[in-house]
Amino acid sequence: MAAKGSDGPKVVVLGAGSLFFGRQAIWQMVNSPHLNAGVLGLVDTDPVRMRKMAALAEAVVEANGVRLSIEASIDRRKVLKKADFVVLSFADRSVKFRAIDCAVAEKYGIRMCSGDTIGPGGIFRTLREFPEILRVAGDISDLCPEAWVINYINPTAANGLGLRRHAPHLKSFALCDGLHMPHVKRNYAIRAGIIADKGAFTEEVDRKFDMRIAGVNHFTWMLKAEYEGRDVMPAIAESIRLAAARETDGGDIGAKAKFNASIGYALYRIFGKIPTCVAHTKEYVRFWQGLGKTPEPIPPLAIWEAEERYKRHDEMWRQVDGFLSGRPPIGDYMKSFGPDHATDIIESMVAGLGKPFYVNTFNGGAVTNMADDAFLELLCDLDMKGPRPRPVGEMPRGLRGLQEQVLDAHELAVQAAVSCDRDILRRAMLTDPMVSSIADADRIVEDLLKAERDALPKGWFRRGAAGRPPARSGSSAASGRAIGGKSSSVRRAGRSRRG
């Protein structure tokens, strides 16, 4: 094996046992010549899983003869020092609590097919995860304050926005893999009939295909699709209509997959724009909540299934154990995975490759009729100076109002998470687009606070003299004090979402 070194970046993954990121990060860090002479830091609070991921990374490095160094610990502070990038990919018993969120919401008539971003599930996941994200931000401030912090934790818009509001001195943005480039643009080029298959997607096709997507994460829409000046959005919509005509229920791969073509085409007919993340977007609108009096051709949303996700996690760890035992041989590892969105971006930033990526960040004028500090998923040019959104144009009427409502729900969920203020939590719940009853919202809050008590900050359960949690809207946390005591106010030219 070649001598190891640290001639590349140090990338630290917090949540190395993640189903969607840890194994892929190992692949990319080994595969990329721009990264594989650096350091990969792996952190997971489960010591057994941490040892497995560290052993797996060492074995893959050894098998491929690269100089990548591996650092691993259950204590993030031991690994964070001198990090250039910190990827947040952790969650506290996510499957367990998403199942609780979805069951309680269904009890009060709210059906969640994902339950991790919007609705009661998204709000309570923010309450569970964002306080720990802020603690991580404090450690990053102490140990590697110049590192780029990449949030991969859902709800990615709420958590990413929260980082920008409450740790503004850190360099950060947020990601979701739903719009991973160039794959998403290539796939729409096929649907538009521009190319016949993925092998025909060339730089020339890319250059001639003007595709503009924008919106809050998981609620993004194709606002423009032109090829050589010709509008191809109707052709894309027609391909979705044809898929809907052949659709049954999405098969046996979970609630997020059911009726996506049918729902996607219905939303196109309503708004005249194509939803680009239907598996989540269908949860943001009330149309398939089963509240109508007239029978609909598309049934109400199926409920997110915990057991299927547990099975996927079990399969992941069986695969890891297999590689560690030599069945299959470790030499097959690089054939089993591929690049990940975050590590693709890190590679491009480090090497100055100039590739554009969809990133969740402040709007900065890209969507001309939304605030500069609206936290949106936008195509960005990206280097070590950070993301710079490309121009989009206007968000159409109807969609803009829905976008603002989702952003307000996220803003309020973050405020609730940092303040433990039940009045703000109630306001967040009643601002959310999925909630339609005051009494039900109050019951949902009480049921979920009780059911998830061991995963929430103790501040939610302190009692005042009147027998209810004290309002803390005037506290330093609620009023926006940031990590390190710096103000989290965002002073930018142009309009602001903040009052």
Long-range contacts (C-beta under 8 A, 24 or more apart in sequence): 1-61, 1-62, 1-65, 2-65, 2-66, 2-67, 3-67, 4-61, 4-67, 4-68, 4-69, 5-37, 5-67, 5-69, 6-37, 6-38, 6-39, 6-69, 7-37, 7-38, 7-67, 8-34, 8-35, 8-36, 8-37, 8-38, 8-39, 8-68, 8-350, 9-35, 9-38, 9-39, 9-84, 9-85, 9-346, 9-350, 10-38, 10-39, 10-40, 10-41, 10-82, 10-83, 10-84, 10-85, 11-35, 11-38, 11-39, 11-40, 11-41, 11-83, 11-84, 11-85, 11-87, 11-343, 11-346, 12-40, 12-41, 12-42, 12-43, 12-76, 12-79, 12-80, 12-83, 12-85, 12-86, 12-87, 12-147, 13-40, 13-41, 13-42, 13-43, 13-87, 13-89, 14-43, 14-76, 14-86, 14-87, 14-88, 14-89, 14-90, 14-136, 15-43, 15-44, 15-87, 15-88, 15-89, 15-90, 15-91, 15-153, 16-42, 16-43, 16-44, 16-49, 16-50, 16-53, 16-54, 16-72, 16-89, 17-44, 17-46, 17-49, 17-50, 17-52, 17-53, 18-89, 18-90, 18-152, 19-312, 19-313, 19-316, 20-89, 20-152, 20-177, 20-340, 21-87, 21-89, 21-152, 21-340, 21-342, 22-53, 22-89, 23-56, 23-316, 23-319, 23-320, 23-337, 24-337, 24-338, 24-339, 24-340, 24-343, 25-87, 25-340, 25-342, 25-343, 26-53, 26-56, 26-57, 26-60, 26-333, 26-337, 27-60, 27-333, 27-334, 27-337, 27-338, 27-339, 27-340, 28-339, 28-340, 28-343, 28-344, 28-347, 29-68, 29-343, 30-60, 30-61, 30-64, 30-66, 30-68, 30-334, 31-334, 31-339, 32-343, 32-347, 34-347, 34-350, 34-351, 35-68, 35-343, 35-346, 35-347, 35-350, 36-64, 36-66, 36-67, 36-68, 37-66, 37-67, 37-68, 38-68, 38-69, 38-84, 39-68, 39-69, 39-70, 39-71, 40-68, 40-69, 40-70, 40-71, 41-70, 41-71, 41-72, 41-79, 41-80, 41-83, 42-70, 42-71, 42-72, 42-73, 42-79, 43-72, 43-73, 43-74, 43-75, 43-76, 43-79, 44-74, 44-90, 45-74, 45-90, 46-74, 47-74, 49-317, 50-74, 52-317, 52-320, 52-321, 52-324, 53-320, 55-324, 56-320, 56-323, 56-324, 56-333, 59-323, 59-324, 59-330, 59-333, 60-330, 60-333, 60-334, 62-330, 63-330, 63-331, 63-333, 64-334, 76-136, 76-139, 77-139, 77-142, 77-143, 80-139, 80-140, 80-143, 80-144, 80-147, 81-143, 81-144, 82-143, 82-144, 83-140, 83-143, 83-144, 83-147, 84-144, 84-146, 84-147, 84-148, 84-350, 85-147, 85-148, 85-149, 85-150, 85-346, 86-136, 86-140, 86-144, 86-147, 86-148, 86-149, 86-150, 87-150, 87-152, 87-342, 88-133, 88-136, 88-149, 88-150, 88-151, 88-152, 88-153, 88-159, 89-152, 89-153, 90-129, 90-132, 90-153, 91-125, 91-128, 91-129, 91-153, 91-154, 92-128, 92-129, 92-132, 92-455, 93-455, 94-125, 95-306, 95-309, 95-310, 95-313, 96-306, 97-124, 97-125, 97-128, 97-452, 97-455, 98-125, 98-304, 98-306, 98-309, 99-304, 99-306, 100-448, 100-451, 100-452, 101-125, 101-448, 102-303, 102-304, 102-306, 103-303, 104-444, 104-447, 104-448, 104-451, 105-434, 105-444, 106-303, 107-447, 108-437, 108-440, 108-443, 108-444, 109-289, 109-290, 109-291, 109-437, 109-440, 110-289, 110-434, 110-435, 110-440, 110-444, 111-288, 111-289, 111-290, 111-300, 111-301, 111-302, 111-303, 112-283, 112-301, 112-303, 112-304, 112-434, 113-255, 113-256, 113-258, 113-279, 113-282, 113-283, 113-301, 113-302, 113-303, 113-304, 114-218, 114-255, 114-256, 114-279, 114-280, 114-283, 114-304, 115-283, 115-304, 116-154, 116-155, 117-154, 117-155, 117-156, 117-157, 117-158, 117-217, 117-218, 117-280, 117-283, 118-155, 118-218, 118-219, 118-280, 118-283, 118-284, 118-406, 118-409, 118-432, 118-433, 118-434, 119-283, 119-432, 119-434, 119-435, 120-429, 120-432, 120-434, 120-435, 120-444, 120-448, 121-304, 122-154, 122-155, 122-158, 122-409, 122-410, 122-413, 122-432, 123-409, 123-413, 123-416, 123-425, 123-428, 123-429, 123-432, 124-448, 124-452, 125-154, 125-155, 126-155, 126-158, 126-159, 126-162, 126-410, 126-413, 126-414, 126-416, 126-417, 127-413, 127-416, 127-417, 127-425, 127-456, 127-457, 127-460, 128-452, 128-455, 128-456, 129-153, 129-159, 130-158, 130-159, 130-162, 130-414, 130-417, 130-418, 131-417, 131-418, 131-457, 133-159, 133-162, 133-163, 134-162, 134-166, 134-167, 134-418, 134-483, 137-163, 137-166, 137-167, 137-170, 137-483, 138-483, 138-484, 140-170, 141-167, 141-169, 141-170, 141-483, 141-484, 145-169, 145-170, 146-171, 147-171, 148-172, 148-173, 148-346, 148-349, 148-384, 148-386, 150-174, 150-175, 150-342, 150-345, 150-346, 151-175, 151-360, 152-176, 152-342, 155-217, 155-218, 155-410, 155-413, 156-217, 156-218, 156-360, 157-216, 157-217, 157-218, 157-360, 157-375, 157-377, 157-406, 157-407, 157-410, 158-410, 158-413, 158-414, 159-414, 160-217, 160-360, 160-361, 160-375, 161-375, 161-410, 161-411, 161-414, 162-414, 162-417, 162-418, 164-361, 164-362, 164-375, 164-488, 164-490, 165-414, 165-480, 165-482, 165-488, 165-490, 166-414, 166-418, 166-480, 166-481, 166-482, 166-483, 166-488, 167-482, 167-483, 167-484, 167-488, 168-482, 168-486, 168-487, 168-488, 168-489, 168-490, 169-482, 169-483, 169-484, 169-486, 170-483, 171-386, 173-359, 173-360, 173-361, 173-386, 173-387, 174-217, 174-359, 174-360, 174-361, 174-375, 175-341, 175-342, 175-345, 175-359, 175-360, 176-217, 176-218, 176-341, 176-358, 176-360, 176-377, 177-340, 177-341, 178-218, 178-220, 178-276, 178-277, 178-280, 179-213, 179-220, 179-276, 179-277, 179-358, 179-377, 180-341, 180-344, 180-357, 180-358, 181-355, 181-356, 181-357, 181-358, 181-379, 182-206, 184-213, 184-276, 184-358, 185-209, 185-211, 188-222, 188-225, 188-236, 189-227, 191-235, 191-236, 191-239, 191-240, 192-225, 192-227, 192-232, 192-235, 192-236, 192-239, 193-232, 193-235, 193-239, 194-227, 194-232, 212-379, 212-392, 212-393, 213-276, 213-358, 213-377, 213-379, 214-366, 214-367, 214-376, 214-377, 214-378, 214-392, 214-395, 215-376, 215-377, 215-395, 215-399, 215-403, 216-375, 216-376, 216-377, 216-403, 216-406, 216-407, 216-410, 217-360, 217-377, 218-277, 218-280, 218-281, 218-284, 219-275, 219-277, 219-280, 219-281, 219-284, 219-402, 219-403, 219-406, 220-275, 220-276, 220-277, 220-281, 220-377, 221-271, 221-273, 221-274, 221-275, 221-276, 221-399, 222-273, 222-274, 222-275, 222-276, 223-273, 223-392, 223-393, 223-395, 223-396, 224-392, 224-393, 225-274, 233-273, 233-274, 236-274, 237-265, 237-268, 237-274, 240-264, 240-265, 240-268, 240-274, 241-265, 254-304, 254-305, 254-308, 255-301, 255-302, 255-303, 255-304, 255-305, 256-280, 256-304, 258-301, 258-302, 259-298, 259-299, 262-297, 262-298, 263-288, 263-298, 266-298, 270-398, 271-396, 271-398, 271-399, 272-396, 273-396, 273-399, 283-434, 284-402, 284-406, 284-433, 284-434, 285-402, 285-433, 286-433, 286-434, 286-436, 289-434, 291-436, 345-382, 348-382, 348-383, 349-382, 349-383, 349-384, 350-384, 352-383, 352-384, 354-381, 354-383, 355-382, 356-380, 356-381, 356-382, 356-390, 357-382, 357-387, 359-387, 359-389, 361-386, 361-387, 361-389, 362-490, 362-492, 363-389, 364-388, 364-389, 364-492, 365-389, 365-391, 365-494, 366-390, 366-391, 366-392, 367-392, 367-393, 367-394, 367-395, 368-392, 368-393, 368-394, 369-394, 369-395, 369-400, 370-395, 370-400, 370-403, 370-404, 371-494, 371-495, 371-496, 371-497, 372-492, 372-493, 372-494, 372-495, 372-496, 373-490, 373-492, 373-496, 373-497, 373-498, 374-403, 374-404, 374-407, 374-497, 375-407, 375-410, 376-403, 402-433, 405-431, 405-433, 406-433, 407-497, 409-433, 411-497, 415-478, 418-477, 418-478, 419-472, 419-473, 419-475, 419-477, 419-478, 420-457, 420-459, 420-460, 420-462, 420-469, 420-472, 421-469, 421-471, 421-472, 421-473, 421-478, 422-460, 422-468, 422-469, 422-471, 423-471, 423-473, 424-473, 424-478
